[in-house]
Amino acid sequence: MSDHLIVHITKLKHADGMPLPQYQTEHAAGVDLYAAIERDVTIDAGKWLLIPTGIALAIPEGYEGQVRPRSGLALKHGIGMLNSPGTIDADYRGEVGIILFNFSDTPFTVRRGDRIAQLVFAKLSKAKFESVSQLTETARGAGGFGHTGGKSEADL
């Protein structure tokens, strides 16, 4: 019996000749997603662009797809994703698109077939919200953004 999640995939016409998502190593957590563009596109510094992947998925109920940036693009070129991680819901059947963002100070060119993101699948837990008049106390309380870092905003 396999412990692999079965995800149905459809390759769209503009992805003809391109590989399906695949794990690059035996223990990789994510599969690579590829740029299914007809011609090279350039993302100017500080700008973003929606890049099609040429695939649509049927993710099983109880799971989500998490789209994440590729570390090599971030380190070598300053390229990330505007919304990271992006979520693909189990009931979405449209094309998977990646919003690439150019954090660098130089233009970046995306070419057909470039590996532009990773896709990881995760099991979901649904929450049921219960209204209460007061939350239980903790040592942290309402301390938020950077409250354990030493100086508080009042100290700056």
C-alpha positions, 0 to 999 in steps of 0.5 A: 500500500502506498502512502502517497497522496493521489492528486489528479493533474491536467496539463493545459495546452500552453504547457505542451512539451513541458514536464509535469511537476516532479520531486527532484530528490527522494526526500524533497518536500516539494515538487517544482513548478515550471513557467508555461509562458510562450516567450521570455518575460522580464520582471523589473526591479520592485515589480511583480508578474503572474506567471502561468504554470500550465497545470490545473489540479484536483487536490483531495478534500482535507488537503491544500497545496502550498506554493512556495518560493524557490530558495535558489531564485531568492539567493541568486536573483532576489526573486520571491513570491508576492504572497507566500505561501500561496494556498491552492484550495481542494475545490479550485480547478483553475490554472495554478499561477505564481505571482513572482516578485523581483526584490532585487534592483535589476530586471529578471527574465523568466524563460519558458520551462524555468523552475519558478516555485515549489508545491507542497501538499499539507493535511488540513484541520478545520476549526470550529469557532466558539465565542467566549467572553474571555480567553484563558491567561498565558505568560505571554498574554497579548505580547505581539510583534517582537515582544521577546526581542529585548527593546520594546517599541516604547524604548526606541 
